[in-house]
Amino acid sequence: MSAASSAYMTRARVLAIGAHPPAARAFGVAGVLERPRRRHRVLPGFGLGLGYTLLYLGLIVLIPISAAFIKTAQLTWPVFVDIVTAPRVMASYRLTFGAALGAAAINLVFGLVVAWVLVRYPFPAKRLVDALVDLPFALPTAVAGIALTGLFAPNGWFGAWLEPLGIKVAFTPLGVLVALIFIGLPFVVRTVQLVLEELPRELEEAAATLGASPWQSFRREVFLILTPALLTGFALAFARAIGEYGSVIFIAGNMPMVSEITPLIIITKLEQYDYMGATAIAVVMLVAAFALLLLINALQAWTRRRQGAFA
């Protein structure tokens, strides 16, 4: 074949491919599968990004958790049970999980109120109040604990008024509850606030035109939409409260069997070089917290499916 014939055939092939639809172009005129051109991206692709993600999570999350389980596996089952079911440890479980659940439930109610006021009502110094919600995030936990102890101690600003009424907050389990409420409130407020800001007011106006009262409109429309956000805020506040240490040890009093939290017992065993006992209690805390969070996430998923069914 001459050079002119080759050029003519090449030009005819290009014109034919241009005249064919995309499906034909992928295979070419002769029916031969052509490899699509790779698109160059500025950011790393899926493979590289997934590799970095797994490496980071493995180093930060998986390896430390696995080390605790591996360390605990060196104990025999009777010794493990004796450590994690000791009376002092069981009392700390009841206080830690009970106070965490109670604080998260209280923040669930009042966090919704705070988020509703910040989104729906204009008032003076609104930006300042909105910034104060994030104060527990920025404030060191030890500083928060000292401040709460100074307020609720018998000679503090609030404690001096509560003591004559027979209400003692500092150095009691009630002080633990107050500290956990303080550090958990922003999680509920910020989670609900984002959803409220995106919620159109026309929904409530439409319900009002149909004869619904404000309470009925909130209960049947707004609350159902906010339920997943409320559960998410509850789970975040609960998870933070379980592992809280700095703001609790100052106001709790740390009396064994009364106001001693589980993280403090773990720290105490580490200071006594009882690494096996510390990791055993830590594993129990980890498994219990994971089970509760899994239950909350399952409830959240069920709520979303239920909302989709009614939509």
C-alpha positions in Angstrom: 0.0 0.0 0.0 1.4 3.4 -1.0 1.8 6.4 1.4 -1.1 8.2 -0.2 -3.4 5.2 0.3 -2.3 4.9 3.9 -3.1 8.5 4.6 -6.5 8.2 2.9 -7.4 5.1 5.0 -6.3 6.9 8.2 -8.4 10.0 7.3 -11.4 7.8 6.5 -11.1 6.0 9.8 -11.0 9.2 11.7 -14.1 10.5 9.9 -15.9 7.2 10.5 -15.2 7.2 14.2 -16.5 10.8 14.4 -19.7 9.8 12.7 -20.4 6.9 15.0 -22.1 7.2 18.3 -20.0 6.9 21.6 -20.7 3.2 22.0 -19.2 2.6 18.5 -16.2 4.9 19.2 -15.3 2.8 22.2 -14.9 -0.3 20.0 -13.6 1.5 16.9 -14.9 1.1 13.4 -13.2 -2.3 13.1 -14.9 -3.6 16.3 -11.6 -3.6 18.2 -11.9 -2.6 21.9 -10.0 0.6 22.5 -8.7 1.4 26.0 -10.2 4.7 27.3 -7.8 7.4 28.1 -7.0 7.8 31.8 -8.0 11.1 33.3 -5.3 12.9 35.2 -6.3 14.3 38.6 -4.6 16.8 40.8 -5.6 15.0 44.0 -4.7 11.4 44.7 -6.9 8.8 43.2 -9.1 6.2 45.0 -6.3 3.7 45.5 -3.8 6.1 47.0 -6.5 7.8 49.1 -7.8 4.6 50.4 -4.3 3.4 51.3 -3.6 6.6 53.3 -6.9 6.3 55.0 -6.4 2.8 56.1 -2.8 3.5 57.2 -3.9 6.5 59.3 -6.8 4.8 60.9 -4.6 1.7 61.6 -1.9 3.8 63.3 -4.2 6.0 65.3 -7.2 3.7 66.1 -6.7 0.1 65.3 -3.2 -0.5 66.7 -3.8 1.1 70.1 -7.1 -0.7 70.5 -5.6 -4.0 69.4 -2.7 -3.5 71.9 -5.2 -3.3 74.7 -6.9 -6.5 73.7 -3.6 -8.3 73.2 -2.4 -7.2 76.6 -5.6 -8.4 78.2 -5.5 -11.7 76.4 -2.5 -12.6 78.5 -4.7 -12.9 81.6 -6.6 -16.1 82.4 -10.4 -15.9 82.4 -10.8 -16.2 86.2 -8.2 -13.5 86.8 -9.8 -11.2 84.2 -13.3 -11.7 85.8 -11.9 -11.0 89.3 -10.3 -7.7 88.1 -13.3 -6.3 86.2 -15.9 -7.3 88.7 -14.2 -6.1 91.9 -16.7 -4.2 94.1 -14.7 -0.9 93.7 -14.6 -1.3 89.9 -18.3 -2.2 89.7 -19.2 0.9 91.6 -17.2 3.0 89.2 -19.0 1.4 86.3 -22.4 2.4 87.7 -21.3 6.0 88.3 -19.5 6.4 85.0 -22.2 5.0 82.7 -25.1 6.2 84.8 -23.8 9.8 84.9 -22.9 9.7 81.2 -26.4 8.6 80.2 -28.0 11.1 82.6 -25.9 14.0 81.3 -26.5 13.1 77.7 -30.3 12.8 78.3 -30.4 16.2 80.0 -28.3 17.8 77.2 -30.7 16.2 74.7 -33.6 18.3 76.2 -31.8 21.6 77.0 -29.5 21.4 73.9 -32.6 21.3 71.7 -34.0 24.4 73.5 -30.7 26.3 73.2 -30.4 25.4 69.5 -34.0 26.4 68.8 -33.5 29.8 70.5 -30.3 30.5 68.6 -31.8 29.7 65.3 -35.4 30.9 65.5 -35.3 34.1 67.7 -33.3 37.3 67.3 -32.1 38.9 70.5 -29.3 41.2 71.7 -25.8 39.6 72.1 -26.9 36.6 70.1 -23.4 36.1 68.6 -21.9 36.2 72.1 -24.3 33.5 73.4 -23.6 31.4 70.3 -19.9 31.7 71.0 -20.4 30.7 74.6 -21.8 27.4 73.5 -18.3 26.4 72.2 -16.6 27.4 75.4 -16.4 23.8 76.7 -14.6 22.8 73.5 -11.9 25.5 73.9 -11.6 25.4 77.7 -9.0 22.9 79.2 -10.8 20.2 81.1 -8.8 20.8 84.2 -9.7 24.5 84.2 -13.4 23.6 83.8 -13.2 21.2 86.7 -11.6 23.8 89.0 -14.1 26.4 88.0 -17.1 24.1 88.6 -15.6 23.1 92.0 -15.2 26.7 93.0 -18.8 27.4 92.1 -20.5 24.4 93.7 -18.2 24.0 96.8 -20.0 24.7 100.1 -18.4 28.1 100.2 -18.8 28.8 96.4 -21.3 31.1 94.7 -23.8 28.4 94.0 -22.9 26.0 96.8 -23.5 28.6 99.5 -27.1 28.8 98.3 -27.6 25.0 97.8 -26.0 23.8 101.0 -28.7 25.2 103.3 -31.3 23.4 101.1 -29.6 20.1 101.7 -28.2 19.9 98.2 -24.5 19.1 98.0 -23.0 19.1 94.6 -19.2 19.2 94.9 -17.5 16.0 96.0 -20.6 13.9 95.3 -21.9 11.9 92.3 -24.1 14.9 91.5 -20.9 16.9 90.9 -19.9 14.3 88.3 -23.2 14.7 86.6 -22.8 18.5 86.5 -19.3 18.3 85.0 -20.5 15.9 82.3 -23.4 18.1 81.4 -21.0 21.0 81.0 -18.7 19.2 78.6 -21.4 17.5 76.6 -23.8 20.4 75.8 -22.0 21.7 72.7 -22.3 18.3 70.9 -26.1 18.4 71.0 -26.5 22.1 70.3 -24.2 22.2 67.2 -25.7 19.0 65.8 -29.3 20.1 66.1 -28.5 23.7 65.1 -27.2 22.7 61.6 -30.5 20.8 60.9 -32.6 23.7 62.2 -30.9 26.2 60.0 -31.7 24.2 56.9 -35.3 23.5 58.0 -37.7 25.7 56.0 -40.2 27.6 58.0 -42.8 27.0 55.3 -43.3 23.6 56.7 -44.6 25.0 60.0 -46.7 27.6 58.1 -48.3 24.9 56.0 -49.2 23.0 59.1 -50.7 26.1 60.7 -52.8 26.8 57.6 -54.2 23.2 58.0 -55.3 24.0 61.5 -52.4 22.5 63.5 -51.4 24.2 66.7 -47.8 25.2 67.2 -47.3 22.2 69.5 -48.8 19.8 67.0 -46.7 21.2 64.2 -43.5 20.8 66.3 -44.4 17.3 67.5 -45.6 15.8 64.2 -43.3 17.6 61.7 -40.3 19.4 63.2 -39.4 16.8 65.9 -39.5 13.9 63.5 -37.0 15.7 61.2 -34.8 16.5 64.2 -34.8 13.1 65.7 -31.7 11.7 63.8 -29.8 14.9 64.7 -30.8 14.5 68.3 -29.7 10.9 68.5 -26.4 11.9 66.9 -25.9 14.6 69.5 -26.9 12.2 72.2 -24.3 9.6 71.1 -21.5 12.2 70.8 -22.2 13.6 74.2 -22.5 10.2 75.8 -19.2 9.0 74.2 -17.4 12.1 75.4 -18.8 11.7 78.9 -17.7 8.1 79.3 -14.0 9.0 78.8 -14.0 12.4 80.5 -11.3 12.7 83.2 -9.9 16.2 83.7 -13.1 18.1 84.5 -14.5 15.3 86.8 -11.6 14.5 89.2 -11.7 17.9 90.8 -15.4 18.1 91.5 -16.0 14.4 92.2 -14.0 14.0 95.4 -12.8 10.6 94.1 -14.1 8.7 97.1 -14.0 4.9 96.5 -17.4 3.3 96.1 -19.0 6.7 96.1 -17.7 9.3 93.6 -14.8 7.5 91.8 -15.1 7.2 88.0 -13.6 4.4 86.0 -11.0 6.4 84.1 -9.6 7.4 87.5 -9.3 3.7 88.5 -7.4 3.0 85.2 -5.0 5.9 86.0 -4.5 4.6 89.5 -3.6 1.1 88.4 -1.2 2.6 85.8 0.5 4.6 88.6 0.8 1.4 90.6 2.3 -0.4 87.6 -0.7 -2.7 87.4 -0.8 -2.6 83.6 -2.8 -5.9 83.3 -5.5 -4.6 85.5 -5.6 -1.2 83.8 -6.0 -2.7 80.3 -8.6 -5.2 81.5 -10.8 -2.5 82.8 -10.1 -0.4 79.7 -11.3 -3.3 77.5 -14.5 -3.6 79.4 -15.1 0.2 79.0 -14.3 -0.1 75.3 -16.7 -3.0 74.6 -19.5 -1.5 76.6 -19.2 1.9 75.0 -19.0 0.4 71.5 -22.1 -1.7 72.2 -24.1 1.3 73.4 -23.0 3.4 70.5 -23.9 0.6 68.1 -27.4 0.5 69.6 -27.8 4.2 69.3 -26.7 4.2 65.6 -29.1 1.3 64.9 -31.9 3.3 66.4 -30.9 6.3 64.4 -30.9 4.3 61.2 -34.3 2.9 62.1 -35.6 6.4 62.6 -34.4 7.5 59.2 -36.0 4.5 57.5 -39.2 5.2 59.3 -39.1 8.8 58.1 -38.5 7.7 54.6 -41.5 5.4 54.7 -43.8 8.2 55.8 -42.3 10.7 53.4 
